[in-house]
Amino acid sequence: MNLTNNYDLSIGTDLISKLGIGFDCKRSYDDFSELLTEADRELSDYENVLQVLLVNIKKSWMRSNQ
């Protein structure tokens, strides 16, 4: 997920709040772009986990409906 513009940022934060997932950025940043880079990295990790989870759910559902 790319957070370089407001549209992507709003989608990312909306998804995170709906899923009840929070992320911490404990470092201090010199400018806002570093914060976006860190948040983008963390959201990409969550996105990858969710994709794997959805694939596994789909496989399980398909097996149970055979």
C-alpha positions in Angstrom: 0.0 0.0 0.0 1.5 3.3 -1.0 0.9 6.3 1.3 2.3 9.0 -0.9 -1.0 10.9 -1.4 -4.0 11.7 0.7 -6.3 9.2 -1.1 -4.1 6.2 -0.3 -3.5 7.5 3.2 -7.3 7.7 3.9 -7.8 4.2 2.5 -5.0 2.8 4.6 -6.1 4.4 7.8 -9.7 3.5 7.2 -8.8 -0.2 6.7 -6.6 -0.2 9.8 -9.3 1.3 12.0 -12.0 -1.1 10.7 -9.7 -4.1 11.4 -8.8 -2.7 14.8 -5.1 -2.9 13.9 -2.7 -0.2 15.2 0.9 0.5 14.5 3.5 2.3 16.5 6.1 4.6 15.1 8.3 5.0 18.2 11.2 6.8 16.5 11.4 10.5 16.1 11.4 11.8 12.5 13.2 14.7 10.9 10.4 15.2 8.4 7.0 13.9 7.5 8.3 11.8 4.5 10.2 9.6 6.9 7.0 9.0 8.9 5.1 8.1 5.7 7.9 5.7 4.6 7.8 3.9 8.0 4.0 3.8 8.0 3.9 2.5 4.4 6.4 -0.3 5.4 4.2 -1.3 8.4 1.0 -1.2 6.4 2.6 -3.3 3.6 3.4 -5.9 6.2 -0.2 -6.0 7.4 -1.4 -6.1 3.9 0.7 -9.1 3.1 -0.5 -10.9 6.2 -4.1 -10.2 5.3 -3.6 -11.4 1.7 -2.2 -14.7 3.0 -5.1 -15.0 5.5 -7.7 -14.4 2.7 -6.0 -17.1 0.5 -6.1 -19.6 3.3 -9.7 -18.8 4.1 -10.7 -19.3 0.5 -8.8 -22.6 0.2 -10.5 -23.8 3.4 -13.9 -22.8 2.2 -13.3 -24.5 -1.2 -12.2 -27.7 0.5 -15.3 -27.7 2.8 -17.6 -27.2 -0.2 -16.3 -30.1 -2.4 
